[in-house]
Amino acid sequence: MKARNKPCALGKATRAIHGGGLDNTVYGEVSVPIFQSSTFAFPNAAEGAARFAGKSSGYIYSRMNNPTVNALEENLVILENGYSAMATATGMAAVSTALLALLEQGAHVVSTDSLYGSTRVLIENELARYGVRSTFVDTSNVENVRKAIRPETRLVFIETPTNPTMKLTDLRAVSEIARGAGAKVVVDNTFASPYLQRPFEHGADVIVHSLTKFVNGHSDVVGGAIVLNGPELHQKIRKALNLYGGTMDPHQAWLILRGVRTLPLRLEKAQENAMKLAAFLSGHPKVTWVRYPGLPDHPQYEIAKRQMDGFGAMICFGVKNGLEGGVTLMNSVELITLAVSLGGVETLIEHPASMTHASISREEREKAGILDELVRLAVGCEDFEDLRKDLDQALNEIPQAPDAGR
């Protein structure tokens, strides 16, 4: 981009549209080409040796580096105000690579208790097989983080807003606690996206993303990313990513780079819908409670105003009749799609206790606030009135039951 050397001087929308390109175009193309090549030729043996030795920045092999993938990575660096970024094959490839690179046998992790189900299973079960211990706490209360820190704590893993309970964590406060203990802070920024929240501005060391969601925004490709705040961890994590093989394909990168150009437009519309739907749900007789960061009664409303540029497009709420009420609701929607994932232009609805978080024990789910009555709504870009009507008619299908209280 023309202002490549001064990206922070540009607005967020401009950075999303112009961030990430090629230093030299081939034919003057406006869109970054797809360099669908597995390997790259060396002009001579000396240059090949220099590239393998790290003395030349030329390309070798697409698992290690690729021009299209690099363009996406540069865009993410500019959006997050970071130092470097690494695109990965999936969001879980980003999470697992970052954790495996930063942890070792005997290390301890403090993590948000309510977070993406696969991430929790990875930390709690899989990493335990390699001698990594973990403690899961409600990080919306930073004192819980302070109390959970041990001498061997090496990492604090935060998801904010949380999936699916929509709790927020004060990133600056947690980063200060972690720094004092000599631990790194990794933040999953998927729910907010860099358009609404930039954790590096609040002290985080590493950001992970499922680019499948808001950044791509069209439910047609999976991908992830690791973004770093400085050079300290770059070589360590880059080496791990190349060795474990969870790197991104150039066609994936091209699709996601195309999607990120409209991130500002999509997210502004989706969160406008979400705010209206949260207000509507709060007054519906079949809804027992609503959690949306933009509602003044949200427990971390002030934190949301302080560390986010908007309240996002994710809502969770409880319905009467618990699990049966949730099943009735999901089976009754006509416009809204019953599917997991989020961040696309279409609105999705799902039941975490039986779907995305079913692999977590019932006891641990309830401890983290993932109740059977909880429904997660990923709001899209449709006309608000159409979404409202669909939710209203579906909620009204839930049989009347004694009021369980709000």
N, C-alpha and C positions, 0 to 999 in steps of 0.2 A: 504494500500500500504506500502511497506517496508520503504519508506522515509516519512511516514505519518507525522512525527513530524517536518519535514523540507521541506514542499511542495514548498515554494518560491525559494528554491535552484535549483529547476528543471525547465526545459523549458516548454513553453506553451503546446506543443504537448504532452510531457510526462505527464504533469498534467492532460490533457484531457483523456489520455488513462488509467492512473493508479490512478487518484484521485477518492475517493469514493469506499469503500469496506466494509468488515465486520472485526471486530477485531478478531473474531474467526470463522473459516470456519467449516462447518458441516462434509464434507467429503473431504476437500482439493480442493473444486471446484474453478475454475479460474473465472467463471462468477458469479456475485451475483445472488442468487436464488430469485424466486418470492415467497414471503411469503404471499400467498393468504389466509389469515386468518382474519376474522373480529375481533376476540377477542383472548386474550392470558391468559393462566392459571397461577394462582399464586401457588407457592409451599406450602404456608400456609397463614392463615388469617393475620398474622402480616406483611408479605411481601406485601399483597394486600393493607393493610392500609398505609404502607410506600410509595407505589407507588402513591396512590391517594393523599397523603400529600406532594408529591414532594421530599421525603427524599430518595427514591430509583429510579434509572434510568431505571428500568425494564419496559416492555411493558404492556399496559392495553387493548387498543382498537385501531383499525387501523385508526379511524378518528383522534385520538390524536397522534399516533406514529406507525411506522411500519419499520422493518429493511430494506426492499427494498427501501422504500421512503427515509429513512435516508441516505442510500448509495448515492442516487442521490443528496440529499441536501449537503452532505459532498463534493461531486465533484464540485458543484456550488460554495461553499465557497472557495475551493482551486483555482478554475478558476478566481474568482473575487477578490481574496485576501481579503475576508471578515471575519466576525466574526461568523455569523450563517445564515442559509437559511431555508426557508419553501416552500415546493413544494405545488402547488395548482392545482385544477381540470382544470382550464383554465387560459389563460393570463388575462382575465377580472376579474377572481376571485382574482388574485394577485393584480391588480390595485384597485378594489373595497375594498378589505380587508385592504390594506395599507391606503387608503384614509379614510375609516370609522374609523379605529383605531386611526388615527393621527389628525382627525378634530372633531370639536364640534360646536354646534349652536353658530352663531356669528363670526365664523372664516372666514378668507379670503384666497383664493388660487390665486397665480399668475401662469399662465400656458402658455406653448407654444401654439400659435394659430393654427398652422398646425400640428396636431397630429392624431393618430388613431381615426377614427370617433366615435366609441363607447366610448372611453375614454372621448372625449370632451362632448358628450351627457350626460354621467354620471356626470361629474363635473358641467356642465352648467345647466342642467335641473333637474337631480335626486337629487343631493346634495342640490340644491337650495330649494327643498321642506322641507329640514331639517334645513334651516337657514344658510347654508354655501354660501357665495358669492364668485364670481370668476371674474378674469380679464384675458383676453387672449391677448397676445402681441407677436410680432415677437422677440423671445428671441435670434435670431442671432445678434441682436443689444442689448448688455447688458444694455445700458442706458434705454431701454424700461422697463427692469426688475426693475431697480432702481426707475424709476418714478412710477411704478405700485404698489410698496410696500406701505402698509398701517400699522398703528399701530396694527391692528388686523390680519395682515398676519401671518399665521402659517406654510404655505407650499408653496414651489416653485416646480412646476412639470415640468420637462424638458424632451423632447424627442429629441434626437440627434443621427444620422441624423433624420430629421423629415419625417413623413409619410403624404403625398407622395411627398412633395416639395424638399426633400433632402437638407434642410438648416441645418447648424451646429451651435451649441451653445458652447461658451467658458465656459466649466464647472467650471474651477477654478475661473474665474471672477464672475460667478453667485453664486457660493458657498460662496465666500467672502461677496457678497452683502447680501445674505440670512442670513449668520451667524451674520452679523452686525445688522440685524433686528430681530434676535431671531427666525428665521424660519428654518425649515428643508428643505433639498433638496432631492426630489425623482426623479430618472432618469429612464426612460424607455430605456433599453439598447438592445431592441430586434433587431433593424436593424443592429447594429454592432456586437453583441454578445461579451462575455468576451474574445474571442480570439483576437478581434481587438481593444476593448476599455474597460477599467476598471475604471468606474467613481469614485470609492473610492480613487483612486490615485490622483484625482483632487478635492477632498473635499466633495463629495456627502455623504449623510447619509443613503439613502435607494435606492436599485435598484430593479426594477420590470422587469420581462421577460414574453413574450409569448414563452414558450419552444417549442411550436408547430412549430416554424419557424426554424432558423438555428441550434439551439442546438439539436433538434431532427433530423431534416433534411431529413425526408422521407415522409412527407405528409400523415402519417398514424395514428397519435395520437395527441390529443390536451393536453395542460398542461401549467402551469405557475409557477412562483417562485417569492418570495420576499427574497432579500438578504440584510443583515444588516451589518453596518460597526462597530458596537460595542454592548455591552450588554444593553445599556440604554433603547432601544425600544423593546428588544426581548420579554420579558414576555407580554408586552402590545399587541403586534401584534400577538404573538402565541395564546394568550387567545382569541382574536377576531377571528382568523382563525378557531379555534376549535368550537367556539360558532356559527359562521355563517355557518360553515359546508362545506366550499369550498376546502376541503383537497383533496389530490391526492390518487388515487387507486394504489395499489402495482404493478398491471400489467402495468398501464400507466408509472409508474416510471421505471420499468424494460426496457420498450421499449425506453424511452428517454435516459436512462443511456447507452443503447446499441448504440443509435444514436450519443451521445456526443463523443464517442470514435473516431469517424471518422470526427468530426468537423474540425480539422485542414486541413485534406486532401480535404474535400469538399469545404471549404471556400477559400482555396488557389486557387483551380481550378476555382471556380465560379467568384472570383474577377479578376482573369486573363482574363476570358472571358468578364467580365463587362468592364474592361479597354479598350479592343479592340473594343467592341461594341459601347462604348461611343465615341471613336474616329471615328468609321465608321458613326454613326448617325450624328455626328457634320458636316460631309461633304455631307450628303444626301440632295438632292434638295427638298424633300417633308417634311423635318424636319426643324422647325423654330428655335428651341433652345434645348439645352441639359443641364441637371444638373446632374453631377456626381462628387463627391468630389475629384477624382483623376485627373480631368482636371484642368490645371493651370488657366483657366478662371473662375473656380468656385469661388464665392465670399468669401467663407471661406476655400479656399485651404490651406492656411497657418495653420489655426486651425486644419484642418484634419491631416496635417503632424505632428503637435505638440502633439495632444491628442489621435491619433489613430495609430495602428500598420499596418494599411492597409486601403484601400478606400472602401472596401465592395463590395457587389454584387447587389446593388439596383441602378436603373437609372430612372429618369423621363425625359420626353421630350415632346415638343409640335409638333403637326403636322399641315400641311396646311389644310384649310377648316374646322378648329375647330372641333366641336362635330361630324359632318358628316365624317370628315377625320379620326377621331379616331375610329368611328364605322366601317368604311371601312377597316381600318388596322386590327382591332381585328377580323373581319369576314373573313379576307383574309389569316391570318397565318395558316400554315399547320402543322408544327412541334411544334411550341410554343403553349402552352396550354392557352386558355382563361379561367382564373379562378382567384379568389382572394386568398389571403395568399401569402407566400413567404418562402424562405429558404430551399426548397426541392432540390433534385438533378435535377429536371426538371425545365425548364424556363417557367415562367408564365407571362401573360400580362393581364392588367385590366384597366378600365376607372374609376378613383376615383369619378368624379363628379356625375356619374350615378350609382355607385356601392358602394364602401366602405365608401364614404363620402356623400352619397345622403341624409342622415338624417340631415345634417347641411344645414341651409338656403343658398340660392345662394349668397346672399349678404355677409354672413360671409365666405363662401368658397372663393369667389373672393378676399375678403380682406386678407385672409390667403395665397393667391397665388395658390389656387386650381382651375385652369381655366378649361373651357370646353375642351380645346385643349390638356390638359395634359394627357399623357399616362404613366402608371407606369409599369416598366419592372423589374421583379425579375429574375435575371440571374442564371441559373443552371450550370450543369457540362457537358453538351453535347460538342461535337466537335465545336469549334468556327466557322469554315467555314460553317457548317450546319445551325447554328443560323444566321449567316450573310446573307446567301442566302435566308433564309425564311423571315427575316425582309425586305430584299431588294425587293423581289417579292411582298410582302404584301404592302409595302409603295408605290410601283409603281402603285398599283391599285387605289390610291387616285387621283381623277381627278385634273388636273392642274388648278390652280386658281391664281389670282393676288397675287403677293408677299406681305404678310402682314408685312414683316420686321422681322429681327431677334432680 
